Amino acid sequence: SRSSAASDVYKRQVQAYLASISYADAMLGRVLNSLEQSRFRDNTIVVLWSDHGWHLGEKQHWQKFTMWRAATRVPFIVRVPKGAPGLLSGTKAGGVCQQPVNLLSLFPTLTELCGLPGKADNDGPSLVPLLENPSESWPHLSVTYGRRGTIGVSGKSWRYIRYSSGDEELYDIASDPFEWRNLAGSQGHSEKLAEFRDRMPSELSLIHI
């Protein structure tokens, strides 16, 4: 049947997606093993990140360009050896941080870790405080820019999306991590909605490629 054939196509596509992840993971292992065996193992900062995600059927989507967490989150791992100018103690193995961070923080983080001068006009805050203590308080939000002026803003427990049409979505990701219940129209969450509206970026500098 048509539905069975479509199901088989989706199954093969998910399998291919997972296979590509497995291959990338294996290649990463080769790189890290080579670094571990080299003379640079104790003076090299390692940062792993990737492009943003892809819906594989979540929320009935099969695409990349949405503003939900399935398509906007990225893996982000940092290992700093002891003796780095900006973090003499280095990072501790196994540390996990739950704060919302952004790849805009890569540059200020690496310059601080290496003891290099930073840029005052950089949009992202340095992540060195979180690398030193993953449980450190963190006042910053993470902003994601989408197509046609859509903006998503992530806090530790909440996520807000505003579309170019003016439509809004608000999710309590602590209790609703898959973002099924849009609370933007709920009077009980008007204060949280106002909080995110107040913290939206006032100016956007976008480069279209």
Stockholm file with secondary structure:
# STOCKHOLM 1.0

chainA/1-209         SRSSAASDVYKRQVQAYLASISYADAMLGRVLNSLEQSRFRDNTIVVLWSDHGWHLGEKQHWQKFTMWRAATRVPFIVRVPKGAPGLLSGTKAGGVCQQPVNLLSLFPTLTELCGLPGKADNDGPSLVPLLENPSESWPHLSVTYGRRGTIGVSGKSWRYIRYSSGDEELYDIASDPFEWRNLAGSQGHSEKLAEFRDRMPSELSLIHI
#=GR chainA/1-209 SS CHHHHHHHHHHHHHHHHHHHHHHHHHHHHHHHHHHHTSTTTTSCCEEEECCCCCCSSGGGCCSSCCSSHHHHCCCEEEECCTTBTTBTTCCCTTCCCCSCCCGGGHHHHHHHHTTCCCCTTCSSCCCHHHHHCTTSCCCCCEEEECGGGCEEEECSSEEEEECTTSCEEEEETTTCTTCCCCCTTCGGGHHHHHHHHHTSCSCCCCCCC
#=GC SS_cons         CHHHHHHHHHHHHHHHHHHHHHHHHHHHHHHHHHHHTSTTTTSCCEEEECCCCCCSSGGGCCSSCCSSHHHHCCCEEEECCTTBTTBTTCCCTTCCCCSCCCGGGHHHHHHHHTTCCCCTTCSSCCCHHHHHCTTSCCCCCEEEECGGGCEEEECSSEEEEECTTSCEEEEETTTCTTCCCCCTTCGGGHHHHHHHHHTSCSCCCCCCC
//
